[in-house]
Amino acid sequence: MIYPVILSGGSGSRLWPVSREQHPKQFLSLHRPGVSLLQETAQRLSNLEETGTPLIVCNEQHRFMVAEQMHQSGVSAQILLEPCARNTAPALALAALLAVQIDPDAELLSMPADHVIKDEQRFATAIKQGLGLAQQGKLVTFGITPSSAHTGYGYIKRGQADGEGFTVSTFVEKPDPEQARTYVENGNYLWNSGIFLFGANAYIDALRQYAPDILEACEHAFASRQQDLDFLRIKSEMFARCRSESIDYAVMEHTKEAVVVPMDPGWSDIGAWDALYDLTAEGEDGNAVHGDVITDNVRNSLIRSESRLVAAVGVDHLVIVETADAVLVADRNDVQATKHIVHRLKEEGRKEAQLHQTVFRPWGSYRTLEFTNSFQVKEIIVNPGAKLSLQMHHHRAEHWVVVKGTAKVTQGDMHQDSNNLKSFLLSEDESTYIPLGTPHRLENPGVIPLHLIEVQTGSYLGEDDIVRFDDEYGRVRERSL
């Protein structure tokens, strides 16, 4: 049986400003309206026969987004949390160790969470071709028949025919334009899709031979695993000792069991804005337009609006991307360098690298409307039946005004007696004040989303000014909303 493994650890920095570190591209609807790339990947599995419960490996800070998107898709999945990013070889080691606990004969189909595949039937056919090889103990990767001399992808040079596939002659890093043209003209080079199929035990054995330090670190971390709500947690201190390495470097470049199956299912990793342009451009002008956009004499450009009207006149070969707090303008030939902008934002400590103005939480979301050194205004949306943690702040007070729905507010003094906590309801146009240092909780007892405006005042307004006493989502030790 095939057990799909969805790797959801990327940051998508080349798709900034839409993709941010705490809300990266796999959670965005970039291809199909209303469906994220992660949801597309999970739904893709319906075309495969005899598949087990999918396993999603993700960053801890993304766990609630993964769980919510799987719930929305109606997909039941196991969610394994990486305490820190260590690349694909350790992530797949954890997945393999878990899979053999369920089924010693498990075959793992590893897929990044942020790829697009247009022809899912062709994809399923290629997986069936690779399955026979995997059942023979081969480590199968899938190469994409190149449609252009692309410099944003790694390449695989295929060797001799081996059943339904070919032996792997070599893996090649992202080439310069001249090398890429040479590879395509040669005919034996394929784009490296980053999709793999192999037996869980076969991969563990390969790690034992070629990267024993990675396997040992992962085995120790996995042995101390704990179930936390819907998530499987790995011991962070032990996993942090593992070196960061891709499966290509750790195993595939060394093993003699590597084979590649060519396929052409309309694949894209949407690695940068030029890839999304190639996927969505249409019409005589060759534009890819999304959102509230008006153009006049514009050609061969991608223009994306997230929050307001964007108008473009007389431009060619540009990428223009607007969000509520940032705008990117780039030549289509230079969009791979968008990651340099993200690096500068991080160096300068700017929040635009990390967060959108709208931040999603397991209970709902909040959007920053105004921020100064002494006050902050937010719109908070709490889902029906959801509640925030029971918490307090050392440096700020809060004023809440309900604008839609009904709020249940709990507040009081826990230092003297927990029974001093009192609860009351607020309806639309009603408000309350939470003094500095006062324990409090906000929840939505109704059946429609609760909308309120929060005004924070104080000497420090950072999200880490929080002390949790109780939390529905197991975040008592975390210092954020």
C-alpha positions as CSV (number, residue, x, y, z in Angstrom):
1,M,0.0,0.0,0.0
2,I,1.2,3.5,-0.8
3,Y,1.3,6.0,2.1
4,P,1.5,9.5,0.8
5,V,3.9,11.8,2.6
6,I,3.2,15.6,2.0
7,L,6.2,17.8,2.9
8,S,4.8,21.2,4.0
9,G,7.9,22.9,5.3
10,G,8.8,25.5,2.6
11,S,8.7,29.3,3.1
12,G,8.1,30.4,-0.5
13,S,10.3,33.5,-0.2
14,R,10.4,34.0,-4.0
15,L,6.6,34.5,-4.0
16,W,6.8,37.4,-1.6
17,P,4.8,39.5,-0.8
18,V,1.9,37.1,-1.1
19,S,3.9,34.3,0.5
20,R,5.2,35.1,4.0
21,E,7.2,32.9,6.4
22,Q,4.3,32.4,8.8
23,H,1.8,32.0,5.9
24,P,3.8,30.5,3.0
25,K,2.7,29.6,-0.5
26,Q,1.4,26.0,0.3
27,F,-1.5,27.6,2.2
28,L,-2.4,30.0,-0.6
29,S,-4.9,29.7,-3.5
30,L,-2.5,30.4,-6.4
31,H,-3.8,27.9,-9.0
32,R,-7.4,26.9,-8.3
33,P,-9.7,29.6,-6.8
34,G,-10.6,28.8,-3.2
35,V,-8.2,25.8,-3.0
36,S,-4.8,26.1,-1.5
37,L,-1.8,24.2,-3.0
38,L,-1.7,22.0,0.1
39,Q,-5.4,21.1,-0.4
40,E,-4.7,20.4,-4.1
41,T,-1.9,18.0,-3.1
42,A,-4.1,16.1,-0.7
43,Q,-7.0,15.9,-3.1
44,R,-4.7,14.6,-5.8
45,L,-4.4,11.4,-3.9
46,S,-8.0,10.4,-4.8
47,N,-6.7,9.4,-8.3
48,L,-4.4,6.7,-6.7
49,E,-5.6,3.3,-5.7
50,E,-4.8,1.5,-2.4
51,T,-3.5,4.5,-0.5
52,G,-3.2,4.7,3.3
53,T,-3.8,7.7,5.5
54,P,-1.6,10.6,4.3
55,L,1.1,11.9,6.6
56,I,1.9,15.6,6.5
57,V,5.2,16.8,7.9
58,C,5.1,20.5,8.8
59,N,6.6,23.2,10.9
60,E,5.1,23.6,14.4
61,Q,4.0,27.2,13.7
62,H,1.9,26.0,10.7
63,R,0.2,23.1,12.5
64,F,-3.2,24.7,13.0
65,M,-3.4,26.0,9.4
66,V,-2.6,22.4,8.1
67,A,-5.2,20.9,10.4
68,E,-7.9,23.5,9.4
69,Q,-7.2,23.1,5.7
70,M,-7.4,19.3,5.9
71,H,-10.7,19.6,7.8
72,Q,-12.0,21.9,5.1
73,S,-11.0,19.4,2.4
74,G,-12.5,16.5,4.2
75,V,-9.1,14.7,4.3
76,S,-8.1,12.7,7.3
77,A,-4.4,12.9,7.8
78,Q,-1.7,12.3,10.4
79,I,0.3,15.5,11.1
80,L,3.9,15.1,12.2
81,L,5.5,18.3,13.6
82,E,9.1,19.2,12.9
83,P,10.5,21.2,15.8
84,C,12.9,22.9,13.4
85,A,13.7,22.8,9.7
86,R,16.2,20.2,8.7
87,N,15.5,19.7,5.0
88,T,13.9,16.7,3.3
89,A,16.2,13.8,4.3
90,P,15.4,14.0,8.1
91,A,11.7,14.8,7.4
92,L,11.4,11.7,5.3
93,A,13.3,9.7,7.9
94,L,10.7,10.6,10.5
95,A,7.9,9.7,8.0
96,A,9.5,6.3,7.3
97,L,10.0,5.5,11.0
98,L,6.3,6.3,11.6
99,A,5.1,4.3,8.5
100,V,6.9,1.1,9.5
101,Q,5.1,1.3,12.8
102,I,1.8,1.1,10.9
103,D,2.8,-1.2,8.0
104,P,6.2,-2.8,7.6
105,D,5.7,-3.1,3.9
106,A,4.6,0.6,3.4
107,E,5.6,2.3,0.2
108,L,6.1,6.1,0.7
109,L,5.1,8.6,-2.0
110,S,6.8,11.8,-1.0
111,M,5.3,15.0,-2.5
112,P,6.0,18.7,-1.8
113,A,2.9,20.5,-0.6
114,D,3.3,23.5,-3.0
115,H,3.4,22.0,-6.5
116,V,0.8,22.1,-9.2
117,I,-0.1,19.1,-11.5
118,K,-2.6,19.9,-14.2
119,D,-3.1,16.3,-15.5
120,E,-3.6,14.2,-12.4
121,Q,-4.5,11.1,-14.4
122,R,-1.0,11.2,-16.1
123,F,0.5,11.7,-12.7
124,A,-1.4,8.6,-11.3
125,T,-0.1,6.6,-14.3
126,A,3.5,7.6,-13.6
127,I,3.1,6.6,-9.9
128,K,1.8,3.2,-11.0
129,Q,4.9,2.8,-13.2
130,G,7.2,3.7,-10.3
131,L,5.4,1.4,-7.8
132,G,6.6,-1.7,-9.6
133,L,10.2,-0.4,-9.3
134,A,9.8,0.6,-5.7
135,Q,8.5,-2.9,-4.8
136,Q,11.8,-4.3,-6.2
137,G,13.7,-2.2,-3.7
138,K,14.4,0.7,-6.0
139,L,14.4,4.4,-4.8
140,V,12.3,6.1,-7.4
141,T,12.3,9.7,-8.3
142,F,10.1,11.3,-11.0
143,G,11.6,13.6,-13.7
144,I,9.6,16.1,-15.7
145,T,10.1,16.2,-19.4
146,P,11.5,19.8,-19.9
147,S,9.5,22.2,-22.0
148,S,12.1,24.9,-21.9
149,A,15.7,25.6,-20.8
150,H,14.6,26.6,-17.3
151,T,17.2,27.8,-14.9
152,G,15.0,27.6,-11.8
153,Y,15.0,23.8,-11.6
154,G,17.6,21.2,-10.8
155,Y,18.0,18.5,-13.5
156,I,18.4,14.7,-13.5
157,K,20.4,13.0,-16.2
158,R,18.9,9.6,-17.0
159,G,21.0,6.5,-17.7
160,Q,20.1,3.1,-19.0
161,A,16.6,1.8,-19.2
162,D,15.4,-0.1,-16.1
163,G,12.0,-1.5,-16.3
164,E,9.5,1.3,-16.5
165,G,12.2,3.9,-15.7
166,F,15.9,4.7,-16.1
167,T,18.9,4.5,-13.9
168,V,20.0,7.9,-12.5
169,S,23.3,9.0,-14.1
170,T,23.6,12.2,-12.1
171,F,21.8,15.0,-10.3
172,V,22.6,18.5,-11.5
173,E,22.2,21.8,-9.6
174,K,20.2,24.7,-11.1
175,P,22.2,25.6,-14.3
176,D,23.0,28.8,-16.0
177,P,21.1,29.6,-19.2
178,E,23.7,28.1,-21.5
179,Q,24.0,24.9,-19.5
180,A,20.2,24.6,-19.4
181,R,20.0,24.9,-23.2
182,T,22.6,22.2,-23.5
183,Y,20.7,19.9,-21.2
184,V,17.4,20.3,-23.1
185,E,19.1,19.8,-26.5
186,N,20.8,16.6,-25.2
187,G,17.4,14.9,-24.5
188,N,18.6,12.8,-21.6
189,Y,18.0,15.5,-18.9
190,L,14.8,15.9,-16.9
191,W,13.6,18.5,-14.4
192,N,14.0,17.3,-10.8
193,S,10.4,17.3,-9.5
194,G,11.3,16.5,-5.9
195,I,8.7,13.7,-5.9
196,F,9.9,10.2,-4.6
197,L,8.5,6.7,-4.2
198,F,10.2,4.0,-2.2
199,G,9.7,1.4,0.5
200,A,9.9,2.9,4.0
201,N,12.3,0.2,5.1
202,A,14.4,0.6,1.9
203,Y,14.8,4.3,2.7
204,I,15.8,3.6,6.3
205,D,18.4,1.1,5.0
206,A,19.7,3.6,2.6
207,L,20.1,6.2,5.4
208,R,21.8,3.6,7.5
209,Q,24.4,3.1,4.7
210,Y,24.9,6.6,3.4
211,A,23.8,9.0,6.2
212,P,23.9,7.0,9.5
213,D,24.2,10.2,11.6
214,I,20.8,11.5,10.2
215,L,19.1,8.2,10.9
216,E,20.5,8.0,14.4
217,A,19.4,11.5,15.3
218,C,15.9,10.9,13.9
219,E,15.5,7.6,15.6
220,H,16.4,9.1,19.0
221,A,14.0,12.0,18.4
222,F,11.2,9.7,17.2
223,A,11.6,7.4,20.2
224,S,10.5,10.3,22.4
225,R,7.5,11.3,20.3
226,Q,4.3,12.4,22.0
227,Q,0.7,12.8,20.8
228,D,-0.6,16.4,21.3
229,L,-4.2,16.9,20.2
230,D,-4.2,16.0,16.5
231,F,-0.4,16.3,16.2
232,L,2.6,14.0,16.7
233,R,5.4,15.9,18.4
234,I,9.1,15.0,18.1
235,K,11.6,15.7,20.8
236,S,13.0,19.1,19.8
237,E,16.4,18.9,21.5
238,M,17.3,15.6,19.9
239,F,16.0,16.5,16.4
240,A,17.9,19.8,16.5
241,R,21.2,17.9,16.6
242,C,20.4,16.4,13.2
243,R,22.3,18.0,10.3
244,S,20.2,19.7,7.6
245,E,20.4,17.8,4.3
246,S,18.2,17.1,1.3
247,I,17.4,13.5,0.2
248,D,19.3,14.1,-3.0
249,Y,22.6,14.8,-1.2
250,A,22.1,12.4,1.7
251,V,20.9,9.3,-0.3
252,M,20.0,9.6,-4.0
253,E,23.4,10.8,-5.2
254,H,25.1,7.8,-3.5
255,T,22.8,4.8,-3.9
256,K,23.0,2.4,-6.9
257,E,19.2,1.8,-6.4
258,A,18.1,5.2,-7.7
259,V,15.9,5.2,-10.8
260,V,13.9,8.0,-12.5
261,V,10.5,7.7,-14.1
262,P,9.9,10.4,-16.7
263,M,6.5,12.1,-16.7
264,D,4.8,15.1,-18.3
265,P,1.6,15.8,-16.2
266,G,1.6,19.6,-16.5
267,W,3.9,20.0,-13.5
268,S,5.1,23.3,-11.9
269,D,6.7,24.0,-8.5
270,I,5.5,27.6,-8.7
271,G,8.9,28.5,-7.3
272,A,8.6,32.1,-8.3
273,W,6.3,34.6,-10.0
274,D,7.6,33.7,-13.5
275,A,6.4,30.1,-12.9
276,L,2.9,31.3,-11.9
277,Y,2.9,33.5,-15.0
278,D,3.7,30.5,-17.2
279,L,0.8,28.6,-15.6
280,T,-1.9,31.3,-15.8
281,A,-1.1,33.7,-18.7
282,E,-3.8,33.8,-21.4
283,G,-5.2,36.0,-24.2
284,E,-3.7,37.9,-27.0
285,D,-1.8,40.3,-24.7
286,G,-0.3,37.4,-22.8
287,N,-1.2,38.7,-19.4
288,A,-1.9,36.9,-16.1
289,V,-4.3,39.0,-14.1
290,H,-5.8,38.3,-10.7
291,G,-8.0,40.5,-8.5
292,D,-9.2,44.1,-9.0
293,V,-6.9,45.0,-12.0
294,I,-7.4,47.4,-14.9
295,T,-4.8,47.4,-17.7
296,D,-4.3,49.6,-20.8
297,N,-1.7,48.6,-23.4
298,V,-0.1,46.0,-21.1
299,R,1.6,42.9,-22.4
300,N,3.3,39.7,-21.2
301,S,2.9,40.8,-17.5
302,L,1.6,39.2,-14.3
303,I,-0.5,41.7,-12.2
304,R,-2.0,40.5,-9.0
305,S,-4.2,42.6,-6.6
306,E,-5.0,41.3,-3.1
307,S,-6.7,44.3,-1.4
308,R,-7.3,47.3,-3.8
309,L,-7.5,48.5,-7.4
310,V,-4.2,48.1,-9.3
311,A,-4.0,50.0,-12.7
312,A,-1.2,49.5,-15.2
313,V,-0.5,51.4,-18.4
314,G,1.9,50.8,-21.2
315,V,4.2,48.2,-19.5
316,D,5.6,45.0,-20.8
317,H,7.2,41.9,-19.2
318,L,6.6,43.0,-15.6
319,V,5.4,41.4,-12.4
320,I,3.3,43.6,-10.2
321,V,2.0,42.1,-7.0
322,E,0.0,44.1,-4.4
323,T,-1.0,43.1,-0.9
324,A,-2.4,45.3,2.0
325,D,1.1,46.2,3.3
326,A,3.5,45.7,0.4
327,V,3.9,46.0,-3.4
328,L,6.4,44.2,-5.6
329,V,7.4,45.5,-9.0
330,A,9.9,43.4,-11.0
331,D,11.1,42.4,-14.4
332,R,9.9,38.9,-15.2
333,N,13.5,37.9,-15.9
334,D,14.6,38.9,-12.4
335,V,11.8,37.5,-10.1
336,Q,14.1,34.7,-8.8
337,A,15.9,37.5,-6.9
338,T,12.8,38.3,-4.9
339,K,14.3,36.2,-2.1
340,H,17.0,38.9,-1.8
341,I,14.3,41.4,-0.8
342,V,13.0,39.0,1.8
343,H,16.6,38.6,3.2
344,R,16.9,42.3,3.5
345,L,13.6,42.6,5.3
346,K,14.7,40.0,7.8
347,E,18.0,41.7,8.3
348,E,16.2,45.0,9.1
349,G,13.8,43.2,11.5
350,R,10.7,44.1,9.4
351,K,7.5,42.2,10.0
352,E,6.6,42.2,6.3
353,A,8.9,39.1,5.9
354,Q,7.0,37.2,8.5
355,L,3.4,38.2,8.6
356,H,0.5,39.6,6.6
357,Q,-1.7,42.3,8.1
358,T,-4.2,39.4,8.5
359,V,-2.8,36.7,10.8
360,F,-4.5,33.3,11.1
361,R,-4.9,31.5,14.4
362,P,-6.6,28.3,15.4
363,W,-9.6,30.2,16.8
364,G,-9.9,32.6,13.8
365,S,-7.8,35.6,12.7
366,Y,-6.9,39.2,13.4
367,R,-5.9,42.1,11.1
368,T,-3.9,45.1,12.2
369,L,-5.6,48.3,11.2
370,E,-3.3,50.8,12.9
371,F,0.0,50.5,14.8
372,T,2.0,53.1,16.6
373,N,4.4,53.1,19.6
374,S,1.6,53.7,22.1
375,F,-1.5,52.1,20.6
376,Q,-2.6,49.4,18.2
377,V,-6.0,48.8,16.6
378,K,-7.0,45.3,15.4
379,E,-10.0,43.7,13.9
380,I,-10.5,40.2,15.5
381,I,-12.6,37.4,14.1
382,V,-13.4,34.4,16.3
383,N,-15.0,31.4,14.7
384,P,-18.2,30.0,16.1
385,G,-17.6,27.9,19.2
386,A,-13.9,28.9,19.4
387,K,-12.1,30.6,22.2
388,L,-8.8,32.3,22.9
389,S,-6.6,31.3,25.7
390,L,-7.1,32.5,29.3
391,Q,-4.3,35.0,29.4
392,M,-2.9,38.3,30.8
393,H,-0.5,41.0,29.6
394,H,2.2,42.8,31.6
395,H,2.5,46.0,29.4
396,R,-0.8,46.7,27.7
397,A,-4.5,47.2,28.4
398,E,-7.3,46.3,25.9
399,H,-10.6,47.8,24.9
400,W,-13.0,45.5,23.0
401,V,-16.0,46.7,20.9
402,V,-18.3,44.0,19.4
403,V,-19.4,44.9,15.8
404,K,-21.0,41.6,14.8
405,G,-22.1,38.5,16.7
406,T,-22.0,37.8,20.4
407,A,-18.9,37.7,22.7
408,K,-18.4,35.8,25.9
409,V,-15.9,37.6,28.0
410,T,-14.2,36.1,31.1
411,Q,-12.0,38.3,33.3
412,G,-11.0,38.7,36.9
413,D,-8.2,38.2,39.5
414,M,-6.6,34.7,39.6
415,H,-3.9,35.7,42.0
416,Q,-6.3,35.7,45.0
417,D,-8.9,33.2,43.9
418,S,-9.6,31.6,40.6
419,N,-13.3,31.8,41.5
420,N,-13.0,35.6,41.1
421,L,-13.1,35.1,37.3
422,K,-16.5,36.3,36.1
423,S,-18.1,35.8,32.6
424,F,-20.6,37.9,30.8
425,L,-21.9,38.4,27.3
426,L,-21.5,41.3,24.9
427,S,-23.8,42.0,22.0
428,E,-23.2,44.2,18.9
429,D,-22.3,47.8,19.8
430,E,-21.4,46.8,23.4
431,S,-17.8,47.1,24.8
432,T,-15.6,46.2,27.7
433,Y,-12.2,47.2,29.1
434,I,-9.4,44.8,30.1
435,P,-7.0,46.5,32.5
436,L,-3.3,45.8,32.3
437,G,-2.4,42.6,34.3
438,T,-6.0,41.3,34.3
439,P,-6.6,37.6,33.4
440,H,-9.1,37.4,30.6
441,R,-10.5,35.2,27.8
442,L,-12.6,35.9,24.7
443,E,-14.8,33.3,23.1
444,N,-17.7,33.0,20.6
445,P,-20.7,31.1,22.0
446,G,-22.8,31.8,18.9
447,V,-23.3,30.2,15.5
448,I,-21.9,33.1,13.3
449,P,-18.4,34.5,13.3
450,L,-17.7,37.1,16.0
451,H,-16.2,40.4,14.8
452,L,-14.8,42.9,17.3
453,I,-12.4,45.9,17.3
454,E,-9.6,45.7,19.8
455,V,-7.7,48.9,20.9
456,Q,-4.5,48.1,22.7
457,T,-2.7,50.8,24.7
458,G,0.5,50.5,26.7
459,S,4.3,50.8,26.8
460,Y,4.9,47.5,24.8
461,L,2.5,46.0,22.2
462,G,4.4,43.0,21.0
463,E,2.7,39.6,20.5
464,D,5.1,38.0,23.0
465,D,3.7,40.0,25.9
466,I,1.4,37.2,27.1
467,V,1.1,34.8,30.0
468,R,-1.3,31.9,29.4
469,F,-3.1,30.1,32.1
470,D,-5.2,27.8,30.0
471,D,-5.6,27.1,26.3
472,E,-7.8,24.8,24.2
473,Y,-5.0,24.3,21.6
474,G,-2.1,23.2,23.9
475,R,-0.2,26.5,23.6
476,V,0.3,27.4,27.3
477,R,4.1,27.6,26.8
478,E,3.9,29.7,23.6
479,R,4.1,33.4,23.8
480,S,1.8,34.6,21.0
481,L,-2.0,34.8,20.3
